[in-house]
Amino acid sequence: MSSCARRRRRSAPSSGDSGPAMARPSKPRSTRARLPKDVVLLQLALLFQTGERLTYDRIVDEFDLQRRTAERYVRDLRDAGLPIVVVQRGRAVELTLHALRSRMDIEALDVSPAVAKSLTLLVVAAALLPANLGVREAVDRTVRAALRVRGMKLAGELRRLEDAVLVLENDAKDYTGREEIFEALFDAVLEGRLVDVVYTSPRTGAEHRRLFPASIGLYRGGLYVLGVDEHDDGAQARWWALERFDDVPVTVGAARLAASARLKALASARRRWGPARSREELIVTLRFSPAAAPFVRARPWHAEVDIDTDDDGGVRMSMRLAGETLMLESWLKSWGSEVQVLRPTWLAERIADDLERAAARHRAAAAQFEQLLRDED
């Protein structure tokens, strides 16, 4: 295109979203951290593959780009072989894939080796999630797209990557047949929708509930839904075990979870220990032995925790807890004599009583079994 043609196109009046060469006011520079170019290209390609019609304005807004950068990225996708065509609607321009030349197949997409390498980490994340929810299959499809550029045999390489990560905790719950329930709850989280559910508790039986799913939590191989009651501001949000939902949630009207309520629910959940129920806040102070200290320092353990080192090499941990303590108590008892509860006193006494009863039962059971073996001989 000649410089004269470019000048004439720049001077023409515009309406809506125009072609790549149309001048427009510069987008203010954002202070947000931008995604790497290859990640943006991958996301753009996925949008095109799903049949989306994009405009430059939308690309600029959703990916926080300058106009010229958006135009360059579209050219890069074309150069990589993606058959992007321009659809003129009056003076507005839409970008879409050529209906006959495009392959609606994620494996037709090429990405750079750098992105291919980082995407393989998704296999690690998938290995940590319970099976039977379709997560690993989705990861497989994504990683295949990344590996294609490396010229590898996809099936064999995916299996090799999976074997490189072994989940040593074999305590993941079985969610067979609950894929649709999981997908509906996850969609409700993303869209902020109010849903009706049937939830069966071991103590109270089946009951109908109406809640806003605010997040999905993973704890010891199990998935939990953080639900906000429709009349709550988020402070009393509760975790609900996924396997106890009896049917696919039903969306209720057009109600949406307020952003402030969701943030309050997440903040409250992070101050608890695992999927515990909400309770009044308390400070728990623990003292770990020098032998346990390296293992304690190796993990953050809680959202609001302070760890100090004692003169003998042990560590003192203080955390601000807002929830029931039953799961915390189970964790504390797993440390045996390597930990002492300094406060609150009632928590120290409860754990001491439990350990004393457990010790007596262990000794009695072992003695009885030993006697049984002798009698059999």
Stockholm file with secondary structure:
# STOCKHOLM 1.0

chainA/1-377         MSSCARRRRRSAPSSGDSGPAMARPSKPRSTRARLPKDVVLLQLALLFQTGERLTYDRIVDEFDLQRRTAERYVRDLRDAGLPIVVVQRGRAVELTLHALRSRMDIEALDVSPAVAKSLTLLVVAAALLPANLGVREAVDRTVRAALRVRGMKLAGELRRLEDAVLVLENDAKDYTGREEIFEALFDAVLEGRLVDVVYTSPRTGAEHRRLFPASIGLYRGGLYVLGVDEHDDGAQARWWALERFDDVPVTVGAARLAASARLKALASARRRWGPARSREELIVTLRFSPAAAPFVRARPWHAEVDIDTDDDGGVRMSMRLAGETLMLESWLKSWGSEVQVLRPTWLAERIADDLERAAARHRAAAAQFEQLLRDED
#=GR chainA/1-377 SS CCHHHHHHHHHSCCCSSCCTTCCCCCCCCCCSCCCCHHHHHHHHHHHHHTTCCBCHHHHHHHHTCCHHHHHHHHHHHHHTTCCEEEEEETTEEEEEECTTTCCCCGGGCCCCHHHHHHHTHHHHHHHHSCSSSSHHHHHHHHHHHHHGGGTCCHHHHHHHHHHTCCCCCCCCCCCTTCHHHHHHHHHHHHHTEEEEEEEEETTTEEEEEEEEEEEEEEETTEEEEEEEETTCCSTTCEEEEGGGBCSCCEEEEEEECCHHHHHHHHHHHHTSSSSCCCCCCEEEEEEECTTTHHHHHTSCCSSSEEEEECTTSCEEEEEEECSCSHHHHHHHHHTGGGEEEEECHHHHHHHHHHHHHHHHHHHHHHHHHHHHHHHHC
#=GC SS_cons         CCHHHHHHHHHSCCCSSCCTTCCCCCCCCCCSCCCCHHHHHHHHHHHHHTTCCBCHHHHHHHHTCCHHHHHHHHHHHHHTTCCEEEEEETTEEEEEECTTTCCCCGGGCCCCHHHHHHHTHHHHHHHHSCSSSSHHHHHHHHHHHHHGGGTCCHHHHHHHHHHTCCCCCCCCCCCTTCHHHHHHHHHHHHHTEEEEEEEEETTTEEEEEEEEEEEEEEETTEEEEEEEETTCCSTTCEEEEGGGBCSCCEEEEEEECCHHHHHHHHHHHHTSSSSCCCCCCEEEEEEECTTTHHHHHTSCCSSSEEEEECTTSCEEEEEEECSCSHHHHHHHHHTGGGEEEEECHHHHHHHHHHHHHHHHHHHHHHHHHHHHHHHHC
//
